């Protein structure tokens, strides 16, 4: 099983040589820190039983051997013996191609997705783990999804939130009502149209996922508008790289204040991860505060801001659809920007309820479902 592989000790690493493939260099520090033995990790919960400073500063691999079962066995300079299963090594390969495959690749979308929304029926999802996982996979790829046949009852949005994750309580409460009211503290509580935006960029951190559940949809208008912020950011990067870089580097201030709350945060309108991949978008014209930036960057920053805002307003990017009573839209708040068309409250009522959950809870739900279905 291992006759075509060989392991060699190289400077600061164990290198595996594979036929018809690039050499696989495994750093000593990385290998030892990932030892899975019972002396290094708790056998029940897998948490580490040592601190990184407990390992010798000049730790060296003295011997590396590929065993008959294809596992890699390493003996260290402090006498410790580690064994790494072949399957574990394969799934933790640090080669660029392997790392790229481990990332959930976002599927960009535009107005055309209105014809094929990522839908699932809530009652069916509750009893079918495979259906739930399939819907969540689509959510992770697209940054949003729609659940239908959610009971038209006050408070159901929080029940959906607690199924997918854990409802995050804010100054708006465990859940909030989106309905036109006199003297509103937020434009969401009026009948005016709202441009696409991220919610709560004045929080640190902002909520990861927003849910909106339609209870009443009598009033004409009030259609939901969604835009893929990652797609829009990619267009800005292609059309104006300097503007993209500036929005990634210089944060905007955001603020929300009422009689009981005063929330302030600074957010980059676009953020990228260590590989340069767009990982979040925060855009909210209504809650934008002042730009605290070097004076020479203010004019080019505003030019970049306007360029991004214009892309976000392109009709070709806008998915527009109507939420009917019982529909619940679930949106990744740092990717899927949402807004609505104006509506006429004199011709009927419109009432949505919303709540927030954190994105890591959805990722956890996906992993738990994968585990249970695999078992």
C-alpha positions as CSV (number, residue, x, y, z in Angstrom):
1,X,0.0,0.0,0.0
2,X,2.9,2.3,0.7
3,X,5.5,1.0,-1.8
4,X,5.1,4.0,-4.1
5,X,5.5,6.5,-1.2
6,X,8.6,7.4,0.8
7,X,9.2,9.7,3.7
8,X,12.4,11.7,4.2
9,X,13.5,14.1,7.0
10,X,14.3,17.5,5.5
11,X,15.2,20.8,7.0
12,X,12.5,21.5,9.7
13,X,10.0,19.1,8.1
14,X,9.0,15.6,7.0
15,X,8.6,15.4,3.3
16,X,6.5,12.7,1.6
17,X,7.4,11.9,-2.0
18,X,4.5,10.7,-4.2
19,X,4.6,9.4,-7.7
20,X,3.2,11.8,-10.3
21,X,2.6,14.5,-7.7
22,X,4.4,17.3,-6.0
23,X,6.4,16.5,-2.8
24,X,4.4,17.0,0.3
25,X,6.3,19.0,2.9
26,X,4.9,18.7,6.5
27,X,6.5,21.2,8.9
28,X,7.8,19.8,12.2
29,X,5.8,22.3,14.2
30,X,2.6,21.7,12.3
31,X,2.9,17.9,12.5
32,X,3.6,17.8,16.2
33,X,0.9,20.3,17.0
34,X,-1.5,18.0,15.2
35,X,-0.6,14.8,17.0
36,X,-3.9,13.1,17.8
37,X,-2.6,10.7,20.5
38,X,-4.3,10.4,23.9
39,X,-1.3,12.1,25.6
40,X,-1.8,15.2,23.4
41,X,-5.6,15.4,23.1
42,X,-8.4,14.4,25.3
43,X,-9.8,11.1,23.9
44,X,-13.4,12.2,24.4
45,X,-13.6,15.8,23.2
46,X,-10.4,16.1,21.2
47,X,-9.2,19.2,22.9
48,X,-5.5,19.7,23.4
49,X,-3.9,18.7,26.7
50,X,-0.8,20.9,26.4
51,X,0.1,24.5,25.6
52,X,2.2,25.3,22.5
53,X,5.0,26.6,24.9
54,X,5.2,23.1,26.4
55,X,6.8,21.8,23.3
56,X,10.6,22.1,22.9
57,X,11.8,25.2,21.0
58,X,14.0,23.2,18.7
59,X,11.8,20.2,18.3
60,X,13.0,17.9,15.5
61,X,11.7,14.8,13.8
62,X,14.3,12.1,14.3
63,X,12.6,9.3,12.3
64,X,9.7,9.2,9.9
65,X,8.3,6.0,8.5
66,X,5.3,5.0,6.4
67,X,3.6,2.0,7.9
68,X,1.8,-0.9,6.2
69,X,-1.6,0.7,6.8
70,X,-0.3,3.9,5.0
71,X,-0.1,5.9,8.2
72,X,2.9,8.1,8.9
73,X,4.8,7.5,12.2
74,X,7.1,10.1,13.5
75,X,9.5,9.9,16.4
76,X,10.5,13.2,17.9
77,X,13.6,14.6,19.6
78,X,11.9,14.7,23.0
79,X,11.0,11.0,22.7
80,X,7.4,11.4,21.8
81,X,5.9,9.1,19.1
82,X,3.1,10.4,16.8
83,X,1.0,8.5,14.2
84,X,-1.0,10.1,11.5
85,X,-3.6,8.2,9.6
86,X,-3.4,8.5,5.8
87,X,-7.0,9.7,5.5
88,X,-6.3,12.5,8.0
89,X,-3.3,13.6,6.1
90,X,-5.2,13.7,2.9
91,X,-8.0,15.8,4.3
92,X,-5.4,18.2,5.8
93,X,-3.2,18.7,2.8
94,X,-1.8,22.2,2.7
95,X,-1.2,22.3,-1.1
96,X,-2.9,25.2,-2.8
97,X,-5.2,22.9,-4.8
98,X,-6.2,21.0,-1.8
99,X,-6.9,24.1,0.2
100,X,-9.0,25.5,-2.6
101,X,-11.1,22.4,-2.6
102,X,-11.8,22.7,1.1
103,X,-13.3,26.2,0.7
104,X,-17.1,26.5,0.1
105,X,-16.9,28.2,-3.3
106,X,-19.6,30.9,-3.4
107,X,-21.9,30.6,-6.4
108,X,-22.4,34.2,-7.7
109,X,-26.0,35.0,-8.8
110,X,-27.9,37.8,-10.3
111,X,-31.5,38.7,-11.2
112,X,-32.0,35.4,-12.9
113,X,-32.1,33.5,-9.6
114,X,-35.6,35.0,-9.0
115,X,-36.8,32.2,-11.4
116,X,-35.2,29.4,-9.4
117,X,-35.1,30.4,-5.7
118,X,-33.4,28.1,-3.2
119,X,-36.7,26.8,-1.7
120,X,-37.7,24.3,0.9
121,X,-41.0,23.6,2.7
122,X,-40.6,24.0,6.4
123,X,-42.7,21.1,7.5
124,X,-40.8,18.7,5.2
125,X,-37.5,20.1,6.3
126,X,-38.3,19.4,10.0
127,X,-38.7,15.6,9.4
128,X,-36.1,15.0,6.6
129,X,-32.4,15.6,7.6
130,X,-31.2,15.0,4.0
131,X,-33.6,17.7,2.7
132,X,-32.5,20.1,5.5
133,X,-28.8,19.5,4.6
134,X,-29.5,20.0,0.9
135,X,-31.2,23.3,1.6
136,X,-28.4,24.4,4.0
137,X,-25.8,23.5,1.4
138,X,-27.6,25.8,-1.1
139,X,-27.7,28.5,1.6
140,X,-24.0,28.2,2.1
141,X,-23.3,28.4,-1.6
142,X,-25.6,31.2,-2.4
143,X,-25.8,33.2,0.9
144,X,-29.6,33.0,1.2
145,X,-32.6,30.6,1.1
146,X,-36.4,30.7,1.4
147,X,-38.5,28.5,3.6
148,X,-42.2,28.1,2.7
149,X,-45.2,27.0,4.8
150,X,-43.8,28.4,8.0
151,X,-46.9,28.7,10.2
152,X,-48.3,32.2,10.1
153,X,-48.0,32.8,13.8
154,X,-46.2,35.5,15.8
155,X,-42.9,34.2,17.1
156,X,-42.4,31.5,14.5
157,X,-39.4,33.3,13.1
158,X,-37.6,32.7,16.4
159,X,-38.5,29.0,16.3
160,X,-37.0,28.8,12.8
161,X,-33.9,30.7,14.1
162,X,-33.4,28.3,17.0
163,X,-33.7,25.3,14.7
164,X,-31.0,26.6,12.4
165,X,-28.8,28.1,15.1
166,X,-29.4,30.3,18.2
167,X,-31.4,33.5,18.2
168,X,-29.2,36.5,19.0
169,X,-30.9,39.1,21.3
170,X,-30.2,42.7,20.4
171,X,-31.6,46.1,21.4
172,X,-34.5,45.2,19.0
173,X,-35.3,42.2,21.2
174,X,-35.3,38.5,20.6
175,X,-37.4,39.2,17.5
176,X,-38.6,42.4,15.9
177,X,-41.7,43.5,13.8
178,X,-41.2,45.2,10.5
179,X,-44.4,47.2,10.1
180,X,-45.1,50.9,9.3
181,X,-45.5,52.9,12.5
182,X,-45.8,56.6,13.4
183,X,-42.6,58.3,14.5
184,X,-40.4,55.4,13.5
185,X,-36.9,54.9,15.1
186,X,-35.8,53.2,11.9
187,X,-36.7,53.6,8.3
188,X,-37.5,49.9,8.1
189,X,-40.7,50.8,10.1
190,X,-42.0,53.0,7.4
191,X,-43.6,52.3,4.0
192,X,-40.8,53.8,1.9
193,X,-38.7,51.7,-0.4
194,X,-35.3,50.6,1.0
195,X,-32.1,50.3,-1.0
196,X,-30.2,47.1,-0.5
197,X,-28.1,47.0,2.7
198,X,-26.6,44.9,5.4
199,X,-28.3,45.0,8.8
200,X,-26.6,46.4,11.9
201,X,-23.2,47.3,10.6
202,X,-23.0,49.5,13.7
203,X,-22.5,46.3,15.8
204,X,-19.2,44.6,16.5
205,X,-19.7,41.9,15.3
206,X,-22.7,42.4,13.0
207,X,-25.3,39.6,13.1
208,X,-24.3,36.8,10.8
209,X,-27.7,35.8,9.5
210,X,-31.0,37.5,9.3
211,X,-34.4,35.9,9.0
212,X,-37.6,37.7,7.9
213,X,-41.0,35.9,8.1
214,X,-44.0,37.2,6.3
215,X,-47.2,37.3,8.5
216,X,-49.3,39.7,6.4
217,X,-48.8,40.8,2.8
218,X,-51.9,42.6,1.8
219,X,-50.4,45.9,0.7
220,X,-49.4,46.3,-2.9
221,X,-45.6,46.7,-3.2
222,X,-43.1,45.8,-0.6
223,X,-41.4,43.2,-2.8
224,X,-38.1,41.8,-1.5
225,X,-34.9,42.9,-3.3
226,X,-31.7,40.8,-2.9
227,X,-28.2,41.5,-4.3
228,X,-25.2,39.1,-4.1
229,X,-22.6,41.3,-2.3
230,X,-19.8,38.9,-3.2
231,X,-20.7,39.1,-6.9
232,X,-20.9,42.9,-6.7
233,X,-17.5,43.1,-5.0
234,X,-16.0,40.8,-7.7
235,X,-17.3,43.2,-10.4
236,X,-15.8,46.2,-8.6
237,X,-12.5,44.3,-8.3
238,X,-12.5,43.6,-12.1
239,X,-13.6,47.0,-13.1
240,X,-11.7,49.2,-10.6
241,X,-9.0,47.3,-8.7
242,X,-7.8,50.4,-6.9
243,X,-11.3,51.2,-5.6
244,X,-11.7,47.6,-4.5
245,X,-8.4,47.7,-2.6
246,X,-9.3,51.0,-0.9
247,X,-12.7,49.7,0.4
248,X,-10.9,46.6,1.7
249,X,-8.4,48.7,3.6
250,X,-10.1,51.8,4.9
251,X,-13.2,51.2,7.1
252,X,-16.4,53.3,7.3
253,X,-18.0,54.4,10.5
254,X,-21.6,53.3,11.2
255,X,-23.9,54.4,14.0
256,X,-27.4,53.8,15.4
257,X,-28.8,55.8,18.3
258,X,-32.2,56.1,20.0
259,X,-33.2,57.0,23.5
260,X,-31.8,53.8,25.0
261,X,-29.1,52.7,22.6
262,X,-26.0,54.2,21.0
263,X,-24.1,51.7,18.8
264,X,-20.9,52.6,16.9
265,X,-18.6,50.4,14.9
266,X,-16.1,50.7,12.0
267,X,-16.4,48.2,9.2
268,X,-14.6,47.6,5.9
269,X,-17.2,47.8,3.2
270,X,-15.5,44.8,1.6
271,X,-13.2,42.3,3.5
272,X,-11.0,39.6,2.1
273,X,-9.4,36.6,3.8
274,X,-5.7,35.6,3.9
275,X,-6.0,34.2,0.4
276,X,-7.6,37.3,-1.0
277,X,-11.0,35.8,-1.3
278,X,-14.0,38.2,-0.5
279,X,-15.4,37.0,2.8
280,X,-17.7,39.8,3.9
281,X,-19.5,42.9,2.6
282,X,-21.0,45.6,4.9
283,X,-23.0,48.2,3.2
284,X,-25.7,50.4,4.7
285,X,-26.2,54.0,3.4
286,X,-28.8,54.8,6.1
287,X,-26.5,53.9,9.0
288,X,-23.3,55.3,7.6
289,X,-21.6,57.7,10.0
290,X,-18.5,59.7,9.3
291,X,-15.3,58.5,7.6
292,X,-12.3,58.7,9.9
293,X,-9.5,58.3,7.4
294,X,-6.3,60.1,6.3
295,X,-7.2,63.3,4.5
296,X,-5.5,62.3,1.3
297,X,-7.6,59.1,1.1
298,X,-11.0,60.8,1.6
299,X,-11.7,61.8,-2.0
300,X,-10.6,58.5,-3.6
301,X,-12.4,56.6,-0.9
302,X,-15.7,58.3,-1.7
303,X,-15.1,57.7,-5.4
304,X,-14.7,54.0,-4.6
305,X,-17.8,54.1,-2.4
306,X,-19.9,55.6,-5.2
307,X,-18.5,53.1,-7.7
308,X,-19.5,50.2,-5.4
309,X,-22.9,51.7,-4.7
310,X,-23.6,52.1,-8.4
311,X,-22.8,48.4,-9.0
312,X,-25.2,47.4,-6.2
313,X,-28.0,49.4,-7.9
314,X,-27.6,47.6,-11.3
315,X,-31.0,46.0,-12.1
316,X,-29.2,43.0,-13.6
317,X,-28.0,42.1,-10.1
318,X,-31.3,42.5,-8.3
319,X,-33.3,39.4,-7.5
320,X,-36.9,40.7,-6.9
321,X,-39.7,38.5,-5.5
322,X,-42.7,38.7,-3.2
323,X,-42.9,37.1,0.2
324,X,-46.3,35.7,0.8
325,X,-47.7,34.8,4.3
326,X,-45.8,31.8,5.5
327,X,-42.6,32.6,3.6
328,X,-39.4,33.1,5.5
329,X,-36.3,34.4,3.8
330,X,-32.9,33.5,5.5
331,X,-30.0,35.7,4.5
332,X,-26.3,35.7,5.2
333,X,-26.0,39.3,6.5
334,X,-22.5,39.9,5.4
335,X,-23.1,38.8,1.8
336,X,-26.7,39.0,0.7
337,X,-27.8,42.6,0.8
338,X,-31.5,43.1,1.1
339,X,-34.0,45.9,0.5
340,X,-37.7,46.3,-0.6
341,X,-39.9,48.3,-2.9
342,X,-42.2,50.9,-1.4
343,X,-45.7,49.8,-0.4
344,X,-49.0,51.5,0.2
345,X,-50.3,50.9,3.7
346,X,-53.6,52.6,3.0
347,X,-54.5,49.6,0.7
348,X,-53.6,46.8,3.1
349,X,-51.4,45.7,5.9
350,X,-47.8,44.4,5.6
351,X,-46.2,42.7,8.6
352,X,-42.9,40.8,8.8
353,X,-41.2,39.5,11.8
354,X,-37.4,39.1,11.9
355,X,-34.6,37.8,14.1
356,X,-30.9,37.3,13.9
357,X,-28.6,34.3,14.4
358,X,-24.9,33.8,14.0
359,X,-23.3,32.3,10.9
360,X,-21.2,29.8,12.8
361,X,-24.4,28.2,14.2
362,X,-25.5,27.4,10.6
363,X,-22.1,26.0,9.8
364,X,-22.3,23.9,13.0
365,X,-25.8,22.6,11.9
366,X,-24.4,21.5,8.5
367,X,-21.5,19.6,10.2
368,X,-23.9,17.9,12.7
369,X,-26.2,16.9,9.8
370,X,-23.3,15.5,7.8
371,X,-22.1,13.5,10.7
372,X,-25.5,12.1,11.5
373,X,-26.3,11.2,7.9
374,X,-22.9,9.6,7.5
375,X,-23.5,7.5,10.6
